[in-house]
Amino acid sequence: MKALIKIVLAMLLLICLANMPYGYYQLVRFLAMVGFGILAHRANQKRNPIIMITYLALAVLFQPIFKIALGRFLWNVVDVIVALGLIISIYLEPKTNTDKKNHLN
């Protein structure tokens, strides 16, 4: 589930590089806030405060209520960096015992 959230968020952020209608960017901001909030909650459950704070900061950065005006170019840079970070984090995440057991079967 976590990997799916990260992949969807990364795809949505990379699509932001295209010239999309303003409503798309609003939708991405909302979905990113919710997605990063879920990831922060899961990181908190796993007692990983650094990752939790990172996801909370990203949720605040992308939240649609009090917009942070960075300009189009800077937002594109942020979108690419966050998308790459999400994709890389999927591969750097340690495997759990259930993952290893399912892999062996």
DRENTORKOL-3810 file (N, C-alpha, C; in nm, 4 decimals):
REM DRENTORKOL-3810
@n.u->0.0828; n.v->-0.1194; n.w->0.0000; ca.u->0.0000; ca.v->0.0000; ca.w->0.0000; c.u->0.0876; c.v->0.1264; c.w->0.0000
@n.u->0.1939; n.v->0.1252; n.w->0.0827; ca.u->0.2828; ca.v->0.2412; ca.w->0.0875; c.u->0.3487; c.v->0.2656; c.w->-0.0473
@n.u->0.3928; n.v->0.1594; n.w->-0.1100; ca.u->0.4589; ca.v->0.1722; ca.w->-0.2400; c.u->0.3617; c.v->0.2284; c.w->-0.3436
@n.u->0.2373; n.v->0.1859; n.w->-0.3394; ca.u->0.1367; ca.v->0.2349; ca.w->-0.4331; c.u->0.1142; c.v->0.3852; c.w->-0.4146
@n.u->0.1035; n.v->0.4288; n.w->-0.2901; ca.u->0.0866; ca.v->0.5719; ca.w->-0.2619; c.u->0.2054; c.v->0.6500; c.w->-0.3167
@n.u->0.3254; n.v->0.5990; n.w->-0.2943; ca.u->0.4461; ca.v->0.6685; ca.w->-0.3409; c.u->0.4516; c.v->0.6752; c.w->-0.4934
@n.u->0.4157; n.v->0.5670; n.w->-0.5607; ca.u->0.4183; ca.v->0.5646; ca.w->-0.7073; c.u->0.3144; c.v->0.6617; c.w->-0.7639
@n.u->0.1940; n.v->0.6591; n.w->-0.7090; ca.u->0.0882; ca.v->0.7481; ca.w->-0.7576; c.u->0.1275; c.v->0.8941; c.w->-0.7350
@n.u->0.1787; n.v->0.9254; n.w->-0.6164; ca.u->0.2207; ca.v->1.0625; ca.w->-0.5887; c.u->0.3332; c.v->1.1058; c.w->-0.6834
@n.u->0.4290; n.v->1.0177; n.w->-0.7057; ca.u->0.5399; ca.v->1.0509; ca.w->-0.7955; c.u->0.4882; c.v->1.0781; c.w->-0.9365
@n.u->0.3969; n.v->0.9957; n.w->-0.9844; ca.u->0.3404; ca.v->1.0162; ca.w->-1.1186; c.u->0.2641; c.v->1.1480; c.w->-1.1265
@n.u->0.1821; n.v->1.1759; n.w->-1.0255; ca.u->0.1065; ca.v->1.3008; ca.w->-1.0243; c.u->0.1993; c.v->1.4220; c.w->-1.0251
@n.u->0.3075; n.v->1.4146; n.w->-0.9474; ca.u->0.4015; ca.v->1.5264; ca.w->-0.9408; c.u->0.4756; c.v->1.5455; c.w->-1.0725
@n.u->0.5106; n.v->1.4361; n.w->-1.1380; ca.u->0.5818; ca.v->1.4475; ca.w->-1.2656; c.u->0.4902; c.v->1.4999; c.w->-1.3764
@n.u->0.3625; n.v->1.4680; n.w->-1.3697; ca.u->0.2673; ca.v->1.5216; ca.w->-1.4675; c.u->0.2541; c.v->1.6730; c.w->-1.4513
@n.u->0.2826; n.v->1.7239; n.w->-1.3312; ca.u->0.2772; ca.v->1.8679; ca.w->-1.3074; c.u->0.3787; c.v->1.9440; c.w->-1.3935
@n.u->0.4762; n.v->1.8750; n.w->-1.4500; ca.u->0.5737; ca.v->1.9409; ca.w->-1.5366; c.u->0.5107; c.v->1.9851; c.w->-1.6685
@n.u->0.4028; n.v->1.9192; n.w->-1.7066; ca.u->0.3316; ca.v->1.9567; ca.w->-1.8289; c.u->0.2435; c.v->2.0783; c.w->-1.8006
@n.u->0.1988; n.v->2.1414; n.w->-1.9045; ca.u->0.1099; ca.v->2.2564; ca.w->-1.8910; c.u->-0.0324; c.v->2.2049; c.w->-1.8709
@n.u->-0.0740; n.v->2.1961; n.w->-1.7457; ca.u->-0.2046; ca.v->2.1401; ca.w->-1.7106; c.u->-0.2982; c.v->2.2521; c.w->-1.6650
@n.u->-0.4301; n.v->2.2265; n.w->-1.6672; ca.u->-0.5245; ca.v->2.3264; ca.w->-1.6137; c.u->-0.4995; c.v->2.3482; c.w->-1.4642
@n.u->-0.5338; n.v->2.4666; n.w->-1.4159; ca.u->-0.5098; ca.v->2.5017; ca.w->-1.2766; c.u->-0.5758; c.v->2.4031; c.w->-1.1807
@n.u->-0.6921; n.v->2.3516; n.w->-1.2164; ca.u->-0.7627; ca.v->2.2554; ca.w->-1.1310; c.u->-0.6820; c.v->2.1297; c.w->-1.1052
@n.u->-0.6003; n.v->2.0889; n.w->-1.2030; ca.u->-0.5162; ca.v->1.9697; ca.w->-1.1833; c.u->-0.4158; c.v->1.9935; c.w->-1.0712
@n.u->-0.3541; n.v->2.1116; n.w->-1.0701; ca.u->-0.2552; ca.v->2.1426; ca.w->-0.9671; c.u->-0.3203; c.v->2.1478; c.w->-0.8288
@n.u->-0.4436; n.v->2.1986; n.w->-0.8234; ca.u->-0.5171; ca.v->2.2002; ca.w->-0.6967; c.u->-0.5446; c.v->2.0583; c.w->-0.6489
@n.u->-0.5855; n.v->1.9715; n.w->-0.7413; ca.u->-0.6117; ca.v->1.8321; ca.w->-0.7072; c.u->-0.4842; c.v->1.7635; c.w->-0.6585
@n.u->-0.3733; n.v->1.7886; n.w->-0.7263; ca.u->-0.2456; ca.v->1.7280; ca.w->-0.6866; c.u->-0.2066; c.v->1.7753; c.w->-0.5477
@n.u->-0.2256; n.v->1.9032; n.w->-0.5184; ca.u->-0.1909; ca.v->1.9549; ca.w->-0.3856; c.u->-0.2722; c.v->1.8829; c.w->-0.2774
@n.u->-0.4017; n.v->1.8647; n.w->-0.3033; ca.u->-0.4867; ca.v->1.7976; ca.w->-0.2062; c.u->-0.4466; c.v->1.6506; c.w->-0.1901
@n.u->-0.4287; n.v->1.5807; n.w->-0.3025; ca.u->-0.3915; ca.v->1.4387; ca.w->-0.2964; c.u->-0.2539; c.v->1.4200; c.w->-0.2338
@n.u->-0.1619; n.v->1.5121; n.w->-0.2617; ca.u->-0.0279; ca.v->1.5041; ca.w->-0.2015; c.u->-0.0375; c.v->1.5240; c.w->-0.0509
@n.u->-0.1188; n.v->1.6202; n.w->-0.0063; ca.u->-0.1349; ca.v->1.6421; ca.w->0.1374; c.u->-0.1892; c.v->1.5158; c.w->0.2052
@n.u->-0.2905; n.v->1.4567; n.w->0.1454; ca.u->-0.3498; ca.v->1.3351; ca.w->0.2029; c.u->-0.2488; c.v->1.2195; c.w->0.1984
@n.u->-0.1839; n.v->1.2011; n.w->0.0840; ca.u->-0.0868; ca.v->1.0914; ca.w->0.0700; c.u->0.0297; c.v->1.1045; c.w->0.1663
@n.u->0.0860; n.v->1.2247; n.w->0.1768; ca.u->0.1971; ca.v->1.2443; ca.w->0.2695; c.u->0.1506; c.v->1.2327; c.w->0.4143
@n.u->0.0262; n.v->1.2700; n.w->0.4404; ca.u->-0.0290; ca.v->1.2519; ca.w->0.5748; c.u->-0.0386; c.v->1.1038; c.w->0.6113
@n.u->-0.0840; n.v->1.0224; n.w->0.5169; ca.u->-0.0917; ca.v->0.8773; ca.w->0.5400; c.u->0.0479; c.v->0.8194; c.w->0.5611
@n.u->0.1425; n.v->0.8610; n.w->0.4774; ca.u->0.2806; ca.v->0.8114; ca.w->0.4914; c.u->0.3414; c.v->0.8551; c.w->0.6249
@n.u->0.3097; n.v->0.9765; n.w->0.6687; ca.u->0.3592; ca.v->1.0243; ca.w->0.7981; c.u->0.3004; c.v->0.9412; c.w->0.9116
@n.u->0.1720; n.v->0.9104; n.w->0.9006; ca.u->0.1067; ca.v->0.8284; ca.w->1.0037; c.u->0.1704; c.v->0.6897; c.w->1.0118
@n.u->0.1969; n.v->0.6311; n.w->0.8973; ca.u->0.2604; ca.v->0.4974; ca.w->0.8964; c.u->0.4023; c.v->0.5029; c.w->0.9510
@n.u->0.4753; n.v->0.6099; n.w->0.9189; ca.u->0.6110; ca.v->0.6245; ca.w->0.9722; c.u->0.6055; c.v->0.6412; c.w->1.1243
@n.u->0.5045; n.v->0.7100; n.w->1.1738; ca.u->0.4876; ca.v->0.7261; ca.w->1.3181; c.u->0.4562; c.v->0.5925; c.w->1.3841
@n.u->0.3726; n.v->0.5122; n.w->1.3184; ca.u->0.3408; ca.v->0.3799; ca.w->1.3726; c.u->0.4646; c.v->0.2920; c.w->1.3806
@n.u->0.5557; n.v->0.3081; n.w->1.2855; ca.u->0.6788; ca.v->0.2292; ca.w->1.2851; c.u->0.7889; c.v->0.2945; c.w->1.3698
@n.u->0.7521; n.v->0.4016; n.w->1.4396; ca.u->0.8436; ca.v->0.4736; ca.w->1.5288; c.u->0.9680; c.v->0.5223; c.w->1.4534
@n.u->0.9425; n.v->0.5905; n.w->1.3423; ca.u->1.0499; ca.v->0.6478; ca.w->1.2622; c.u->1.0266; c.v->0.7990; c.w->1.2547
@n.u->1.0729; n.v->0.8733; n.w->1.3575; ca.u->1.0382; ca.v->1.0156; ca.w->1.3659; c.u->1.0975; c.v->1.1013; c.w->1.2543
@n.u->1.2143; n.v->1.0690; n.w->1.2050; ca.u->1.2753; ca.v->1.1509; ca.w->1.1000; c.u->1.1935; c.v->1.1420; c.w->0.9715
@n.u->1.1548; n.v->1.0213; n.w->0.9339; ca.u->1.0726; ca.v->1.0030; ca.w->0.8143; c.u->0.9349; c.v->1.0653; c.w->0.8353
@n.u->0.8790; n.v->1.0509; n.w->0.9548; ca.u->0.7487; ca.v->1.1090; ca.w->0.9843; c.u->0.7527; c.v->1.2605; c.w->0.9678
@n.u->0.8542; n.v->1.3251; n.w->1.0215; ca.u->0.8653; ca.v->1.4706; ca.w->1.0108; c.u->0.8851; c.v->1.5123; c.w->0.8655
@n.u->0.9605; n.v->1.4337; n.w->0.7899; ca.u->0.9802; ca.v->1.4638; ca.w->0.6477; c.u->0.8473; c.v->1.4604; c.w->0.5736
@n.u->0.7674; n.v->1.3562; n.w->0.5960; ca.u->0.6384; ca.v->1.3467; ca.w->0.5286; c.u->0.5423; c.v->1.4556; c.w->0.5768
@n.u->0.5465; n.v->1.4902; n.w->0.7041; ca.u->0.4623; ca.v->1.5991; ca.w->0.7539; c.u->0.5011; c.v->1.7311; c.w->0.6888
@n.u->0.6312; n.v->1.7559; n.w->0.6747; ca.u->0.6778; ca.v->1.8789; ca.w->0.6090; c.u->0.6300; c.v->1.8837; c.w->0.4641
@n.u->0.6342; n.v->1.7693; n.w->0.3963; ca.u->0.5864; ca.v->1.7645; ca.w->0.2584; c.u->0.4349; c.v->1.7860; c.w->0.2521
@n.u->0.3621; n.v->1.7317; n.w->0.3497; ca.u->0.2170; ca.v->1.7535; ca.w->0.3543; c.u->0.1870; c.v->1.9018; c.w->0.3726
@n.u->0.2625; n.v->1.9696; n.w->0.4568; ca.u->0.2432; ca.v->2.1133; ca.w->0.4776; c.u->0.2820; c.v->2.1914; c.w->0.3518
@n.u->0.3913; n.v->2.1517; n.w->0.2878; ca.u->0.4358; ca.v->2.2203; ca.w->0.1659; c.u->0.3299; c.v->2.2126; c.w->0.0555
@n.u->0.2677; n.v->2.0968; n.w->0.0403; ca.u->0.1725; ca.v->2.0767; ca.w->-0.0684; c.u->0.0280; c.v->2.1084; c.w->-0.0320
@n.u->-0.0020; n.v->2.1352; n.w->0.0942; ca.u->-0.1412; ca.v->2.1584; ca.w->0.1343; c.u->-0.2005; c.v->2.2751; c.w->0.0555
@n.u->-0.3291; n.v->2.2631; n.w->0.0175; ca.u->-0.3896; ca.v->2.3630; ca.w->-0.0717; c.u->-0.4526; c.v->2.4834; c.w->-0.0016
@n.u->-0.4530; n.v->2.4883; n.w->0.1293; ca.u->-0.5260; ca.v->2.5934; ca.w->0.2000; c.u->-0.4451; c.v->2.7233; c.w->0.2067
@n.u->-0.3257; n.v->2.7170; n.w->0.2646; ca.u->-0.2362; ca.v->2.8321; ca.w->0.2728; c.u->-0.1216; c.v->2.8067; c.w->0.1755
@n.u->-0.1397; n.v->2.8507; n.w->0.0534; ca.u->-0.0460; ca.v->2.8181; ca.w->-0.0537; c.u->0.0890; c.v->2.8855; c.w->-0.0329
@n.u->0.1918; n.v->2.8101; n.w->-0.0641; ca.u->0.3283; ca.v->2.8617; ca.w->-0.0611; c.u->0.3646; c.v->2.8964; c.w->-0.2054
@n.u->0.3883; n.v->3.0239; n.w->-0.2306; ca.u->0.4159; ca.v->3.0709; ca.w->-0.3668; c.u->0.5650; c.v->3.0570; c.w->-0.3958
@n.u->0.5996; n.v->2.9589; n.w->-0.4785; ca.u->0.7393; ca.v->2.9373; ca.w->-0.5154; c.u->0.7673; c.v->2.9761; c.w->-0.6601
@n.u->0.6660; n.v->2.9951; n.w->-0.7385; ca.u->0.6848; ca.v->3.0204; ca.w->-0.8815; c.u->0.6892; c.v->2.8884; c.w->-0.9570
@n.u->0.6548; n.v->2.8933; n.w->-1.0825; ca.u->0.6430; ca.v->2.7701; ca.w->-1.1626; c.u->0.7743; c.v->2.6916; c.w->-1.1694
@n.u->0.8848; n.v->2.7609; n.w->-1.1979; ca.u->1.0119; ca.v->2.6908; ca.w->-1.2118; c.u->1.0512; c.v->2.6199; c.w->-1.0824
@n.u->1.0407; n.v->2.6888; n.w->-0.9693; ca.u->1.0791; ca.v->2.6282; ca.w->-0.8415; c.u->0.9862; c.v->2.5123; c.w->-0.8048
@n.u->0.8564; n.v->2.5272; n.w->-0.8336; ca.u->0.7643; ca.v->2.4167; ca.w->-0.8075; c.u->0.8000; c.v->2.2954; c.w->-0.8924
@n.u->0.8417; n.v->2.3189; n.w->-1.0182; ca.u->0.8834; ca.v->2.2070; ca.w->-1.1037; c.u->1.0051; c.v->2.1364; c.w->-1.0451
@n.u->1.0989; n.v->2.2121; n.w->-0.9935; ca.u->1.2177; ca.v->2.1534; ca.w->-0.9301; c.u->1.1763; c.v->2.0715; c.w->-0.8080
@n.u->1.0899; n.v->2.1287; n.w->-0.7249; ca.u->1.0409; ca.v->2.0570; ca.w->-0.6057; c.u->0.9682; c.v->1.9294; c.w->-0.6462
@n.u->0.8823; n.v->1.9387; n.w->-0.7466; ca.u->0.8069; ca.v->1.8210; ca.w->-0.7920; c.u->0.9004; c.v->1.7085; c.w->-0.8358
@n.u->1.0035; n.v->1.7420; n.w->-0.9124; ca.u->1.0972; ca.v->1.6395; ca.w->-0.9612; c.u->1.1760; c.v->1.5792; c.w->-0.8451
@n.u->1.2258; n.v->1.6627; n.w->-0.7556; ca.u->1.3044; ca.v->1.6123; ca.w->-0.6421; c.u->1.2194; c.v->1.5219; c.w->-0.5533
@n.u->1.0979; n.v->1.5644; n.w->-0.5230; ca.u->1.0097; ca.v->1.4832; ca.w->-0.4371; c.u->0.9710; c.v->1.3539; c.w->-0.5072
@n.u->0.9394; n.v->1.3604; n.w->-0.6368; ca.u->0.9027; ca.v->1.2393; ca.w->-0.7111; c.u->1.0187; c.v->1.1399; c.w->-0.7128
@n.u->1.1392; n.v->1.1888; n.w->-0.7400; ca.u->1.2559; ca.v->1.0991; ca.w->-0.7390; c.u->1.2801; c.v->1.0420; c.w->-0.5995
@n.u->1.2646; n.v->1.1250; n.w->-0.4982; ca.u->1.2807; ca.v->1.0773; ca.w->-0.3608; c.u->1.1809; c.v->0.9685; c.w->-0.3258
@n.u->1.0571; n.v->0.9854; n.w->-0.3702; ca.u->0.9551; ca.v->0.8830; ca.w->-0.3440; c.u->0.9894; c.v->0.7517; c.w->-0.4126
@n.u->1.0309; n.v->0.7601; n.w->-0.5378; ca.u->1.0652; ca.v->0.6376; ca.w->-0.6123; c.u->1.1859; c.v->0.5691; c.w->-0.5504
@n.u->1.2872; n.v->0.6459; n.w->-0.5167; ca.u->1.4080; ca.v->0.5881; ca.w->-0.4551; c.u->1.3745; c.v->0.5263; c.w->-0.3203
@n.u->1.2844; n.v->0.5906; n.w->-0.2437; ca.u->1.2511; ca.v->0.5391; ca.w->-0.1103; c.u->1.1834; c.v->0.4026; c.w->-0.1167
@n.u->1.1183; n.v->0.3720; n.w->-0.2279; ca.u->1.0558; ca.v->0.2397; ca.w->-0.2427; c.u->1.1637; c.v->0.1316; c.w->-0.2415
@n.u->1.2742; n.v->0.1584; n.w->-0.3085; ca.u->1.3812; ca.v->0.0589; ca.w->-0.3205; c.u->1.4730; c.v->0.0564; c.w->-0.1989
@n.u->1.4780; n.v->0.1649; n.w->-0.1242; ca.u->1.5654; ca.v->0.1698; ca.w->-0.0066; c.u->1.4971; c.v->0.1208; c.w->0.1198
@n.u->1.3663; n.v->0.1005; n.w->0.1131; ca.u->1.2914; ca.v->0.0565; ca.w->0.2300; c.u->1.3310; c.v->-0.0857; c.w->0.2675
@n.u->1.3651; n.v->-0.1076; n.w->0.3957; ca.u->1.4040; ca.v->-0.2431; ca.w->0.4356; c.u->1.2861; c.v->-0.3399; c.w->0.4259
@n.u->1.3162; n.v->-0.4605; n.w->0.3856; ca.u->1.2138; ca.v->-0.5640; ca.w->0.3753; c.u->1.1785; c.v->-0.6144; c.w->0.5144
@n.u->1.0490; n.v->-0.6431; n.w->0.5346; ca.u->1.0057; ca.v->-0.6982; ca.w->0.6626; c.u->1.0145; c.v->-0.8496; c.w->0.6564
@n.u->0.9975; n.v->-0.9144; n.w->0.7699; ca.u->1.0039; ca.v->-1.0603; ca.w->0.7753; c.u->0.8963; c.v->-1.1241; c.w->0.6875
@n.u->0.7761; n.v->-1.0628; n.w->0.6818; ca.u->0.6703; ca.v->-1.1210; ca.w->0.5992; c.u->0.7062; c.v->-1.1080; c.w->0.4516
@n.u->0.7735; n.v->-0.9982; n.w->0.4139; ca.u->0.8166; ca.v->-0.9841; ca.w->0.2755; c.u->0.9179; c.v->-1.0897; c.w->0.2383
@n.u->1.0110; n.v->-1.1164; n.w->0.3287; ca.u->1.1140; ca.v->-1.2171; ca.w->0.3008; c.u->1.0512; c.v->-1.3565; c.w->0.2920
@n.u->0.9557; n.v->-1.3829; n.w->0.3807; ca.u->0.8920; ca.v->-1.5142; ca.w->0.3814; c.u->0.8118; c.v->-1.5335; c.w->0.2529
@n.u->0.7377; n.v->-1.4279; n.w->0.2085; ca.u->0.6612; ca.v->-1.4383; ca.w->0.0839; c.u->0.7535; c.v->-1.4514; c.w->-0.0363
@n.u->0.8695; n.v->-1.3924; n.w->-0.0296; ca.u->0.9656; ca.v->-1.3993; ca.w->-0.1402; c.u->1.0219; c.v->-1.5406; c.w->-0.1548
@n.u->1.0371; n.v->-1.6112; n.w->-0.0440; ca.u->1.0950; ca.v->-1.7450; ca.w->-0.0478; c.u->0.9951; c.v->-1.8482; c.w->-0.0999
@n.u->0.8671; n.v->-1.8225; n.w->-0.0838; ca.u->0.7659; ca.v->-1.9200; ca.w->-0.1275; c.u->0.7348; c.v->-1.9089; c.w->-0.2717
END
